[in-house]
Amino acid sequence: MVGEYHAMRLETGVMLVNALTGEHVHGRAKPPLDGRDLVRVATEVLGGNGQVDLSTAERLRDLASRLRGIIESLSRREHDEAAGLLNRMLVDSKARPSLQRHGEQTWHLHFHGPEADLVQRWTAGLAVSVALAFGEDLPHHVGLCAAPRCDQVYIDASQAQIKRFCGLACQNRVKAAAYRARRSGS
């Protein structure tokens, strides 16, 4: 159950990174998000879970940028740099595990204090979930799409962990380009 919770957090973190940061997706330029669009996209990613105003959306974009930096370091196999960035995020988030219960719910683990706002809650939870994936306590690997002009992030939960692309669109784009290159070279 704990692994599922962190896997879901990791998925939301990847969705935040892809929605709120980056310049390209599937070979196309990504339009910048400002104002109302930033609030709308941040709200959609969080599934309407919490009140998102412009200030909160901007803080969520900062969180997504920090996560992107960690994932980019991991993609370059700069594990020491990624660990340093992640450790800084853990410290800044003031992540501290505690058991909490809301109403009649069962006790469950939180990584933030009861006074934390929406961004602090997500920062602490994501920092811990990424740390668990980094430390291999979760069988999930995060990476950066290897296709040209795509900087989307993906999760690879497969046994072999050989995924290189954010999806079939980029994988097919790269295969088609390689095929065309081989054909023109013969």
Contacts in CASP RR format, 6 or more apart in sequence:
PFRMAT RR
TARGET T0000
AUTHOR 0000-0000-0000
METHOD contacts of the structure
MODEL  1
MVGEYHAMRLETGVMLVNALTGEHVHGRAKPPLDGRDLVRVATEVLGGNG
QVDLSTAERLRDLASRLRGIIESLSRREHDEAAGLLNRMLVDSKARPSLQ
RHGEQTWHLHFHGPEADLVQRWTAGLAVSVALAFGEDLPHHVGLCAAPRC
DQVYIDASQAQIKRFCGLACQNRVKAAAYRARRSGS
2 109 0 8 1.000
3 132 0 8 1.000
3 138 0 8 1.000
5 109 0 8 1.000
6 128 0 8 1.000
6 129 0 8 1.000
6 132 0 8 1.000
6 133 0 8 1.000
6 138 0 8 1.000
7 129 0 8 1.000
7 138 0 8 1.000
7 140 0 8 1.000
7 157 0 8 1.000
9 125 0 8 1.000
9 126 0 8 1.000
9 128 0 8 1.000
9 129 0 8 1.000
10 126 0 8 1.000
10 129 0 8 1.000
10 130 0 8 1.000
10 133 0 8 1.000
10 138 0 8 1.000
10 140 0 8 1.000
10 142 0 8 1.000
10 155 0 8 1.000
11 155 0 8 1.000
12 45 0 8 1.000
12 46 0 8 1.000
12 122 0 8 1.000
12 126 0 8 1.000
13 64 0 8 1.000
13 67 0 8 1.000
13 126 0 8 1.000
13 129 0 8 1.000
14 142 0 8 1.000
14 153 0 8 1.000
14 154 0 8 1.000
14 155 0 8 1.000
15 45 0 8 1.000
16 42 0 8 1.000
16 45 0 8 1.000
16 60 0 8 1.000
16 63 0 8 1.000
16 64 0 8 1.000
16 67 0 8 1.000
16 122 0 8 1.000
17 64 0 8 1.000
17 67 0 8 1.000
17 68 0 8 1.000
17 71 0 8 1.000
17 153 0 8 1.000
18 25 0 8 1.000
18 152 0 8 1.000
18 153 0 8 1.000
18 166 0 8 1.000
19 33 0 8 1.000
19 41 0 8 1.000
19 42 0 8 1.000
19 44 0 8 1.000
19 45 0 8 1.000
19 64 0 8 1.000
20 33 0 8 1.000
20 38 0 8 1.000
20 41 0 8 1.000
20 42 0 8 1.000
20 45 0 8 1.000
20 57 0 8 1.000
20 60 0 8 1.000
20 61 0 8 1.000
20 64 0 8 1.000
20 65 0 8 1.000
21 61 0 8 1.000
21 64 0 8 1.000
21 65 0 8 1.000
21 68 0 8 1.000
22 30 0 8 1.000
22 68 0 8 1.000
22 151 0 8 1.000
22 152 0 8 1.000
23 29 0 8 1.000
23 30 0 8 1.000
23 151 0 8 1.000
24 30 0 8 1.000
24 149 0 8 1.000
24 150 0 8 1.000
24 151 0 8 1.000
25 150 0 8 1.000
25 151 0 8 1.000
25 152 0 8 1.000
26 147 0 8 1.000
26 150 0 8 1.000
26 152 0 8 1.000
26 166 0 8 1.000
26 169 0 8 1.000
26 170 0 8 1.000
26 173 0 8 1.000
27 147 0 8 1.000
27 148 0 8 1.000
27 149 0 8 1.000
27 150 0 8 1.000
27 170 0 8 1.000
27 173 0 8 1.000
28 149 0 8 1.000
33 41 0 8 1.000
33 61 0 8 1.000
35 54 0 8 1.000
35 57 0 8 1.000
38 54 0 8 1.000
38 57 0 8 1.000
38 58 0 8 1.000
38 61 0 8 1.000
39 52 0 8 1.000
39 53 0 8 1.000
39 54 0 8 1.000
39 57 0 8 1.000
41 57 0 8 1.000
42 52 0 8 1.000
42 56 0 8 1.000
42 57 0 8 1.000
42 60 0 8 1.000
42 61 0 8 1.000
43 52 0 8 1.000
43 57 0 8 1.000
46 52 0 8 1.000
46 60 0 8 1.000
46 118 0 8 1.000
46 122 0 8 1.000
50 118 0 8 1.000
51 118 0 8 1.000
52 60 0 8 1.000
52 118 0 8 1.000
56 117 0 8 1.000
56 118 0 8 1.000
56 119 0 8 1.000
59 119 0 8 1.000
60 119 0 8 1.000
60 122 0 8 1.000
63 119 0 8 1.000
63 122 0 8 1.000
63 123 0 8 1.000
63 126 0 8 1.000
66 85 0 8 1.000
66 89 0 8 1.000
67 126 0 8 1.000
67 130 0 8 1.000
67 153 0 8 1.000
68 153 0 8 1.000
69 82 0 8 1.000
69 85 0 8 1.000
70 82 0 8 1.000
70 85 0 8 1.000
70 86 0 8 1.000
70 89 0 8 1.000
70 130 0 8 1.000
71 82 0 8 1.000
71 142 0 8 1.000
71 143 0 8 1.000
71 144 0 8 1.000
71 153 0 8 1.000
72 144 0 8 1.000
73 79 0 8 1.000
73 81 0 8 1.000
73 82 0 8 1.000
73 85 0 8 1.000
74 82 0 8 1.000
74 134 0 8 1.000
74 142 0 8 1.000
74 143 0 8 1.000
75 143 0 8 1.000
75 144 0 8 1.000
82 134 0 8 1.000
83 134 0 8 1.000
86 127 0 8 1.000
86 130 0 8 1.000
86 131 0 8 1.000
86 134 0 8 1.000
89 123 0 8 1.000
89 127 0 8 1.000
89 130 0 8 1.000
90 127 0 8 1.000
90 128 0 8 1.000
90 131 0 8 1.000
92 123 0 8 1.000
93 111 0 8 1.000
93 112 0 8 1.000
93 120 0 8 1.000
93 123 0 8 1.000
93 124 0 8 1.000
93 125 0 8 1.000
93 127 0 8 1.000
94 112 0 8 1.000
94 120 0 8 1.000
94 124 0 8 1.000
95 111 0 8 1.000
95 112 0 8 1.000
95 123 0 8 1.000
95 124 0 8 1.000
95 125 0 8 1.000
95 127 0 8 1.000
95 128 0 8 1.000
96 111 0 8 1.000
96 112 0 8 1.000
96 113 0 8 1.000
96 124 0 8 1.000
97 109 0 8 1.000
97 110 0 8 1.000
97 111 0 8 1.000
97 128 0 8 1.000
98 109 0 8 1.000
98 110 0 8 1.000
98 111 0 8 1.000
98 113 0 8 1.000
99 107 0 8 1.000
99 108 0 8 1.000
99 109 0 8 1.000
99 110 0 8 1.000
100 107 0 8 1.000
100 108 0 8 1.000
100 109 0 8 1.000
100 110 0 8 1.000
100 114 0 8 1.000
101 107 0 8 1.000
101 108 0 8 1.000
110 121 0 8 1.000
111 124 0 8 1.000
111 125 0 8 1.000
111 127 0 8 1.000
111 128 0 8 1.000
112 120 0 8 1.000
112 121 0 8 1.000
112 124 0 8 1.000
112 125 0 8 1.000
116 124 0 8 1.000
129 138 0 8 1.000
130 142 0 8 1.000
132 138 0 8 1.000
133 140 0 8 1.000
133 141 0 8 1.000
133 142 0 8 1.000
139 157 0 8 1.000
139 159 0 8 1.000
140 155 0 8 1.000
140 156 0 8 1.000
140 157 0 8 1.000
141 155 0 8 1.000
141 156 0 8 1.000
141 157 0 8 1.000
141 161 0 8 1.000
141 163 0 8 1.000
142 153 0 8 1.000
142 154 0 8 1.000
142 155 0 8 1.000
142 156 0 8 1.000
143 153 0 8 1.000
143 154 0 8 1.000
143 155 0 8 1.000
143 156 0 8 1.000
143 163 0 8 1.000
144 151 0 8 1.000
144 152 0 8 1.000
144 153 0 8 1.000
144 154 0 8 1.000
145 151 0 8 1.000
145 152 0 8 1.000
145 153 0 8 1.000
145 154 0 8 1.000
145 164 0 8 1.000
145 165 0 8 1.000
145 166 0 8 1.000
145 167 0 8 1.000
145 170 0 8 1.000
146 164 0 8 1.000
146 165 0 8 1.000
146 170 0 8 1.000
146 174 0 8 1.000
147 165 0 8 1.000
147 166 0 8 1.000
147 170 0 8 1.000
147 171 0 8 1.000
147 173 0 8 1.000
147 174 0 8 1.000
148 174 0 8 1.000
148 177 0 8 1.000
150 165 0 8 1.000
150 166 0 8 1.000
150 170 0 8 1.000
152 166 0 8 1.000
152 170 0 8 1.000
153 166 0 8 1.000
154 163 0 8 1.000
154 165 0 8 1.000
154 166 0 8 1.000
154 167 0 8 1.000
156 162 0 8 1.000
156 163 0 8 1.000
164 171 0 8 1.000
165 171 0 8 1.000
165 174 0 8 1.000
END
